[in-house]
Every structure is written in structure tokens, then in C-alpha cells.
């Protein structure tokens, strides 16, 4: 049976994924390992099977590249918007990596572990394959691989346990506050007490307000872009709960809310499946000019939010709008309004972007002392994904794919990557983990994980960052999809993704740069 599995790598990989999903669903105290179960099952099977390393290498690159590229698409816009505010978090990531490196060398010396294995344990505990490659080159032997094979699963386990213990903690995130009421949307009616500029409303309240209709002199009108308001207008608008009272106070007085009484005007929900609109901003779509229609809010994935002129549309968005009833059918046709079409995978956006990411991964980055490293399947695709996610569209190509397709594909990529890593490392893990050297290595790996990941969480707390951003940052410091997947399974807070994207690139590079200094 084992010979059959060894000879059929695809069968073995998907068997490991299946069993890993079952193992990942088993609760161990407060922890479920989730997708990381595929790694641990892969280690078990890898100890008794012998799969072609070249095949596993292809699976690893494909799975990892797919996962991080799709993460980059989702997180890119937020990352570039927040990069100035989150620069301090990048510095914290470097501090955490430095503490991890110091703890690896120091604890290894104290318990008599070879320096080469300690450096490999550092690379494995912080899950950095490029660091391992440089460590092997610096050492001139394969000892770093021993530490790496043990450190990789130990580092993931330590990070997941730390996240399980902290992600739902309530601490004062004074510098990273998100008002839960921002996500609660309300439809209200207000009588305007004095003439108000539409531009002034937009500048003052931004994404907290969206006017739908205006009742003026017994006529109901759909609001134009930047519509100016007159004294006595009765405005129907959508607001966030957090800004509701301030908006009413600024505009006038609340009046009882009633359903749309004018049969000429109706509310519609349509599915965005027209690729010509995807990746475009609301301000660039001539809805009012062509259809006397206005978008009020969007549902994307599990989130619902008010739009503003700068909001980008994505395939699969559920768009709510107010429209002249006679134009309702035309508006639906304009957006496409097809669930099937909006769910179809855009081949160019998915595989063209991924190909570009792998091409960027071939770039070699020089280091001091004549050493160098390639960006590889971890860095190349996520860099490209973040850039394409931020620009949204190039000519006729919308880069964002429907969120449902994004989640499905990146979960597949994650599982393929973890299963193949486990299968590739299983033999080395089994041969060392149950020896005295293995025990010493495990101790070092736990210490590195606690210092590297734990210090990042503690410093983030001291800086007033939220548990979600701190734990997303931990996943980014490791550059580890299993840890990110576990964190996002515990909360849908978008600050997790932002923290991951903020720390990933700087930690990836710094974990490589620091390796030569660990041999001094």
C-alpha cells in the first residue's frame, strides 16, 4: 500500500489533505489546528513514503504561490492606504525576528546544540525557506535542514496556540480603534434646516453617509452626485449607526421613516457580473446620467458598507441602488445581474497574475558579503497580488476575482502547500525528532517561537494595537498561511489581513539578512 502511495504523488497528496482536514477539526483544548492538520498528517505519511522531491517542490510552489497571490489581491488596497500608519508595526516585526534569532543562538549554546542546527531551528520556527537555503550555504553542510524540519511544525503550533490565547482578548487598542457601529447601517429621513452643499457633506462625513432620494416641493427626486440640499428638503439617506446622531444634528431634524411611496422610484439589488464595470470607481460609472439611478451600498462577502465616489466595484458584489422604476430592467442588464457569470473564474486575472508573480519570484536580491536570495514563490506572488489588488484594473482586465472564488482557491492552495511540505519533511523529522538532538532542537524551536511571536504580540499590545492586527502581524512575521488561516477562522476582523500584509514583506527579507550574523 505504501509503495502504491509513493508512486502516486497526486493520490497521496489529496489523501493527506482529506485526513488533515479531519485532524484539523479535532479540538485540543481551546485549539483546532484547522488547515495545519494537513501539515501534521503529511509529516506522518512522509516518514513512511518516498515521493519524488521534484514533484513535491512543484506542489509547494504552486500551493504557496496561489495562496499568497490571492491574499495579496484582497489586502493590497488596504496595505497601500495604511502603509504610513503601520510603519511602526514593520519595525516591530524586525525586532521580533531579531529576538527570535538571539534566542535561537543563545538557547542552543546553553543546551549544547550545534550552531548550524540552531540556525536551522530559527529558520524553521519562523517558517522561512529562503533563510534555510542561506543557512545551508553558510554552514557548508545539511545540519540546518535538521533544525528546520523540526522547527517548521513546532513554530506553527506555537504560533497557533499564542493566537488561540490572545485573539479574542479584550484589551485597550487605543491606537487601533474600530467602532463596531461603523458596520451597522440605517435608513433614516431628515428634514433639512438650511441649504447644504453636497461637496460639504461628502467631505465632512465621507463613507458614513449616502443620500438616496430627496422630497422637494411635493416631488421625489433621486439624488444626483454631490447634490446640493435646500431648506425644507426631506432626504432619505443611509448612514452608519456611529455617525447617525451627528449627521442628523448637522442636517436638520429626523422625520418618521416610511417606505418609498412614489411608484416611480424603487430600490433594487443586482449582482455585478459585467466585467466592464469591475475594478472601476463609483464616480466613473454614469449611472445617474444614463439611468437616473444611484448606488447606495454594497454587500461583498460577509461585509455590507456604504459607497462613496472612490469605492471600487468588484465582480460578485451585490449592489443596492435606487432607480427610476421604468429603468430598473435596464439597470439590471447594465450590471449583468447574473450569479452564475459573476462566479466564473477570470482566467487572466487569476493565472495571468499568478504567472507574473512567479516571474517576479525569479528575481535575485543581493546581500552583503556576496550572498543573495530569490524572492521565490512566497514573495513574488504576494508582491504582485498586492500591487494588482491596489490598482484594481489594467485596461480591459479587472484584477479582482469574486470573493467566493478567491476564498475557495486560496484554501485549496494552502492545503496543497501544507500537505506537500509535510510529505517532504516527514523523513527528516522522524529521524531526528525522537533523539536527544531532536529533543534539544524542539526546546530551541519552542523558545524561538515564544520570543519571536510572543514579543510581537506583547509589543503590539504596549503600542495600543488591536488583538486582530497583532495576530495578523504574527502570521506575517512567520509568512505562514496556516497561521493566517487559523487567525481568520477565529474572527472576520479585517485588521488581521492588514497586519499580515504589513509585516510579511519586511519580515521575509529580514529573516534572510540576519542569518549570516547568526554564524558569527
FENQUI-V499978 format. One record per pair of residues at least 6 apart in sequence whose ideal C-beta (glycine too) atoms are under 7 Angstrom apart, sorted by sequence separation. I is the first residue (numbers start at 1). GAP is how many residues later the second one is. If there is no record, write none. Layout:
# FENQUI-V499978
I:GAP
I:GAP
This chain:
# FENQUI-V499978
5:6
26:6
136:6
229:6
248:6
260:6
272:6
287:6
288:6
336:6
366:6
367:6
392:6
393:6
432:6
5:7
25:7
33:7
108:7
213:7
214:7
260:7
287:7
297:7
298:7
365:7
392:7
24:8
123:8
136:8
201:8
213:8
239:8
277:8
287:8
297:8
323:8
364:8
365:8
392:8
475:8
488:8
24:9
123:9
135:9
136:9
213:9
214:9
297:9
298:9
432:9
460:9
461:9
474:9
475:9
487:9
23:10
24:10
108:10
213:10
296:10
297:10
321:10
364:10
365:10
389:10
460:10
24:11
212:11
363:11
388:11
389:11
24:12
120:12
123:12
132:12
211:12
295:12
362:12
363:12
475:12
24:13
105:13
132:13
214:13
282:13
361:13
457:13
460:13
23:14
104:14
216:14
300:14
361:14
456:14
104:15
120:15
360:15
361:15
472:15
21:16
119:16
132:16
211:16
319:16
361:16
471:16
484:16
20:17
23:17
104:17
216:17
300:17
456:17
457:17
20:18
23:18
104:18
215:18
361:18
456:18
214:19
215:19
298:19
299:19
358:19
361:19
298:20
360:20
361:20
17:21
20:21
101:21
123:21
214:21
234:21
298:21
453:21
456:21
16:22
19:22
20:22
100:22
358:22
116:23
120:23
124:23
213:23
297:23
357:23
358:23
360:23
468:23
472:23
476:23
120:24
124:24
202:24
211:24
212:24
295:24
296:24
357:24
360:24
453:24
472:24
476:24
16:25
100:25
116:25
119:25
120:25
123:25
124:25
127:25
212:25
282:25
296:25
452:25
468:25
471:25
472:25
475:25
476:25
479:25
16:26
100:26
117:26
120:26
121:26
124:26
125:26
211:26
212:26
283:26
295:26
296:26
316:26
469:26
472:26
473:26
476:26
477:26
116:27
117:27
120:27
124:27
199:27
210:27
282:27
283:27
294:27
315:27
316:27
354:27
357:27
468:27
472:27
476:27
116:28
119:28
120:28
123:28
124:28
127:28
198:28
209:28
210:28
281:28
293:28
294:28
356:28
357:28
468:28
472:28
476:28
479:28
16:29
97:29
114:29
117:29
118:29
121:29
125:29
126:29
127:29
198:29
281:29
282:29
293:29
466:29
469:29
470:29
473:29
479:29
117:30
121:30
125:30
198:30
209:30
281:30
293:30
469:30
473:30
477:30
120:31
124:31
197:31
208:31
281:31
282:31
293:31
353:31
476:31
208:32
291:32
292:32
353:32
12:33
196:33
279:33
280:33
195:34
209:34
293:34
195:35
208:35
278:35
292:35
353:35
195:36
277:36
278:36
291:36
12:37
192:37
194:37
278:37
192:38
193:38
205:38
209:38
293:38
12:39
192:39
291:39
192:40
275:40
291:40
191:41
192:41
272:41
9:42
205:42
220:42
273:42
6:43
9:43
191:43
192:43
222:43
272:43
291:43
5:44
6:44
272:44
6:45
189:45
190:45
220:45
272:45
2:46
9:46
13:46
189:46
353:46
2:47
189:47
190:47
271:47
272:47
349:48
187:49
188:49
269:49
270:49
348:49
349:49
349:50
187:51
188:51
269:51
350:51
213:52
349:52
185:53
186:53
267:53
268:53
185:55
186:55
196:55
267:55
268:55
346:55
184:56
188:56
345:56
184:57
265:57
266:57
182:58
186:58
190:58
238:58
277:58
181:59
192:59
193:59
238:59
265:59
266:59
343:59
181:60
182:60
192:60
193:60
264:60
265:60
268:60
274:60
342:60
345:60
181:61
190:61
191:61
264:61
270:61
274:61
343:61
190:62
191:62
263:62
266:62
270:62
274:62
343:62
179:63
190:63
225:63
268:63
272:63
273:63
190:64
191:64
224:64
268:64
272:64
273:64
417:64
418:64
189:65
190:65
270:65
271:65
273:65
188:66
189:66
240:66
271:66
270:67
271:67
414:67
189:68
238:68
271:68
273:68
414:68
188:69
273:69
187:70
222:70
272:70
222:71
223:71
271:71
414:71
222:72
312:80
212:82
315:83
212:84
315:85
210:86
314:86
315:86
316:86
210:87
315:87
316:87
316:88
210:96
210:97
207:99
222:100
207:101
378:101
206:102
222:102
301:102
300:103
213:109
43:110
212:110
185:112
40:113
279:113
280:113
39:114
279:114
386:115
39:117
185:119
279:119
36:120
278:120
279:120
185:121
279:121
278:122
382:122
383:122
275:123
36:124
379:126
33:127
31:129
379:129
31:130
378:130
31:133
30:134
373:139
371:145
367:146
369:147
302:190
137:234
134:237
134:239
133:240
130:243
130:246
152:273
149:276
149:279
150:279
149:280
146:282
150:282
145:283
149:283
150:283
69:284
69:285
146:286
66:288
69:288
150:288
154:288
158:288
175:288
176:288
65:289
175:289
176:289
155:290
159:290
171:290
174:290
175:290
176:290
150:291
154:291
158:291
162:291
166:291
173:291
65:292
150:292
154:292
158:292
162:292
172:292
173:292
65:293
173:293
176:293
147:294
151:294
155:294
159:294
146:295
150:295
154:295
158:295
162:295
171:296
169:298
167:300
166:301
167:301
167:304
166:305
79:307
163:308
72:309
76:309
68:310
72:310
76:310
80:310
71:311
75:311
76:311
163:311
65:312
69:312
72:312
73:312
76:312
77:312
162:312
64:313
68:313
69:313
72:313
76:313
77:313
64:314
68:314
71:314
72:314
75:314
76:314
69:315
70:315
73:315
74:315
159:315
61:316
65:316
69:316
73:316
68:317
72:317
178:317
159:319
176:319
121:320
125:320
163:320
167:320
124:321
159:321
126:322
168:322
121:323
125:323
155:323
160:323
163:323
167:323
168:323
117:324
121:324
125:324
156:324
159:324
163:324
167:324
73:326
118:326
122:326
126:326
156:326
160:326
73:327
113:327
121:327
125:327
156:327
113:328
111:329
113:331
74:332
111:332
73:333
70:336
107:336
108:336
107:337
70:339
71:339
70:340
104:340
107:340
66:343
67:343
66:344
103:344
104:344
103:345
67:346
66:347
67:347
100:348
103:348
63:350
67:350
63:351
100:351
126:351
127:351
128:351
99:352
100:352
126:352
127:352
63:353
64:353
99:353
127:353
62:354
63:354
97:355
96:356
99:356
59:357
60:357
63:357
96:359
60:360
95:360
96:360
59:361
60:361
93:363
56:364
92:364
95:364
56:367
92:367
56:368
92:368
53:371
51:372
49:374
88:375
42:376
46:376
89:376
38:377
42:377
46:377
138:377
45:378
46:378
134:378
138:378
35:379
39:379
42:379
43:379
46:379
47:379
35:380
38:380
42:380
46:380
47:380
93:380
97:380
131:380
135:380
38:381
41:381
42:381
45:381
46:381
96:381
131:381
134:381
138:381
36:382
39:382
40:382
43:382
44:382
47:382
130:382
35:383
39:383
43:383
47:383
93:383
128:383
38:384
42:384
89:384
93:384
128:384
131:384
126:385
43:386
119:396
122:396
17:398
20:399
119:399
119:400
17:402
13:403
16:403
115:404
13:406
16:406
13:407
16:407
89:410
93:410
97:410
12:411
90:412
94:412
89:413
90:413
93:413
97:413
101:413
105:413
67:414
89:414
93:414
97:414
78:416
82:416
86:416
90:416
94:416
98:416
97:417
101:417
78:419
79:419
78:420
75:422
79:422
74:423
75:423
79:423
75:425
75:426
39:443
36:446
35:447
35:450
36:450
34:451
34:452
34:455
